[in-house]
């Protein structure tokens, strides 16, 4: 049966109800009763098999496939059994239902309903809004569902299902065809005009950075093509100068105008100081106390007014805003200023031009942007979406500071805990409101990238492309490494364009990063031996390593180990190896020669 809102528009629901339900009919009546008061009459047909979820294609009782507009999944859970670590059974049911929805007609809307303790029904439309634009589709149909919430359950379970849905949705998105709904809105058209004006305004003050092909990475990641946009070679070592330059040129240029001020983890501050200095204007830059020395020194070349304050970017920004108001400075937000967003958008126009000239106009399947505050993906993403509506736009953010992903799940910017990341350029705990409002319209997916993957990406860019990227700049490529490990099909045989957004990496940080990357990739291996504490034991060990063509970088031994037998000593070595397989083969060869050897992985 159907739900009719009295205006002639009808919403047909398919309700799947897995599990053992004591009184299903009563629960179904509750579902109908929770539909908006605007609906004058409501009834629901329920198709349910005795075991598992029914597939839409089965069309129980002969119901035509066209009768399904919304697939409503009711997941039954008894009160007191919902825990963050006890969701595997329900996750399996959700996956099964989602696959059924995909395979049989793909109704326009997936609704998710759930009970917590029979017979109370909880309906969380906030989650539905985050999943597949549910609310927008309902408004388009002229139908509005009511809202009822069980806060604790949906706080835990809603985030969990969002992650599952995000993972499951990726392989099928390309099959959805052209996105007519992705034509620029009035707001997007206005932003596009601002971006084009910004390009004319700043073009003589920045450089057109290279777009290069990374063939070795293509082979290793099994991609059709990997293109790297090297904004790390921009005049200040980062794309940030685009937005800063545009903002400076849009402000009062009279000699008596007040100094510019900003808060920055480094790259935006450098861009602003460079831009202001270029036009003989004063600037004041506020930075977190632990800002890398390289970025501080670079900014000090263009302004004497560098203030280190605050443990995090958020603390620094709050202080900078207060100081700017007190001193009459012109404060320029690092990512949520409209002129900054438009300036960052010029990167999107430049990418389009590069691809048209170098790739015969064939757009990439996927473009990956690093994401911190959201200004870059909002501006450049808008430009790219207008020209290439079917190219997927992905944001890559540090897994330890997942601010954009959290905002998309919540439907608004929200503060996340900064668990610490060496990608200081994107260590932003809350995306900007203006940036988010734009980004949510163009972003298809957000990847949360592991620290190890970013470290690996920095090293591969040095070795394969001969360019230096900072952690934030390499985040997009790190996301590809994560995808290869978790869902290789999402990037296999795809044409991918990755933004390498910055290269201002501190020398000490680079040293630590290279060492850690070499260890993670097993280019450096830690071998631990237990040997007889007699003359000649160490010599035999090193001779065997030499015969295996293994170079020793460091060696130390210890007798003060409570777990060692009397007459034994522990010898640790750091040796050079080619990769993990080579490290394992070295260990096996040494064991075959009679050595008590362990490959230390932690």
Secondary structure by P-SEA (a helix, b strand, c coil): ccccccccbbbbbbbbbccccccaaaaaaaaaaaccccccbbbbbbbbccccccccccccccccccccccbbbbbbbccccccccccaaaaaaaaaaaaaaaacccccbbbbbbbccccbbbbbaaaaaaccaaaaaaaaacbbbbbbbcccccaaaaaaaaaaaaaaaccccccccccccccccaaaaaaaaaaaaaaaacccccccccccccaaaaaaacccbbbbbcccccccccaaaaaaaaaaaaccccccccbbbbbcccaaaaaaaaaaaaabbbbbbbbcccccaaaaaaaaacccccccccccaaaaaaaaaaaaaaaccccccccccaaaaaaaaaaaaaaaaaaaaccccccccbbbbbbcccaaaaaaaaaaaaacccbbbbbbcccccaaaaaaaaaccbbbbbcccccccccccccccaaaaaaaaacccccccccaaaaaaaaaaaacccccccccccaaaaaaaaaaaacccccccccbbbbbcccccccaaaaaaaaaaaaaaaccbbbbbbbbbcccaaaaaaaaaaaaacccccbbbbbcccccccccbbbbbbbbbbccaaaaaaaaaaaaaaccccccccc
